[in-house]
Amino acid sequence: MQDTIFHILFVWYPYVCLSAFIFGSLIRYDREQYTWKASSSQLLRKRQLFWGSNLFHLGIIFLFFGHFVGLLTPTSIYQIFITPQQKQLIAITAGGIAGTVCFIGLTLLLHRRLFDSRVRQTSTYMDLAVLTILWIQLCLGLITLPYSLSHADGSVMITLSHWAQGIVTVTPVDAKTLQGLDWPYLVHLVLGMTIFLIFPFSRLVHVWSVPVKFLARPGYQVVRTRAELGKSSGGAARNVSVRQPAE
């Protein structure tokens, strides 16, 4: 029975989540572009939003790329530069710092959503659910740090990376290899995959809308003056070129 449960959770379930993540995002972008973001509440508790949002995004970006590189880099490649033990120590240290920063920011955001009635009115159930799930996931990630310290040989990290690489290359490892892991790792994995599952149905899709194109924005923009916009007759408003430095 345990073998079956582990096989479902760590061999089948990852592909269900990845399929929903990819195709769900494409379908939502194609059919529901106007639901791509949540209602704005940036004018409410601006200071708390500023600190919470910046700390959260700073930490989560570092954690995402740390997990991405750490789990998907083949052992034979990084062993050219460092040992598994050294890699694990780096992951614990850097991940602990980034996780703490992200946890503080997300706690501020979740508190703002839950305890300010005006902000809560602009929030959907999915907004609150996503913030709560991310908060729990961060807690689980921080809980795994002491367990990682107790496995100084890097064996757990190697087991997890082989599992992740097997999923990506569609050559999944035997789920039995995960049965010896401590419970925080297992719950962390399942909840992490669940985040990919609900991704297309939440405000997390705004990740795909990162304004990278603004980095190459031209130095001049065509704008209209307020006086011209106020004209109701006399033909179309005249365009006026105003120098706007690219930000």
Protein Blocks (a to p, Z undefined) as FASTA:
>chain_A
ZZmmmmmmmmmmmmmmmmmmmmmmmmmmmmmmmlmpccdfklgokllmmmmmmmmmmmmm
mmmmmmmmmmmmcfklmmmmmcfklmmmmmmmmmmmmmmmmmmmmmmmmmmmmmmmklmm
mpcfklmmmmmmmmmmmmmmmmmmmmmmmmmnommmmmmmmmmmmmmnopacdfklmmmp
cfklmmmmmmmmmmmmmmmmmmklmmmmccfklmmgcfbdcdddfklmmpcghiaadddd
dddddZZ
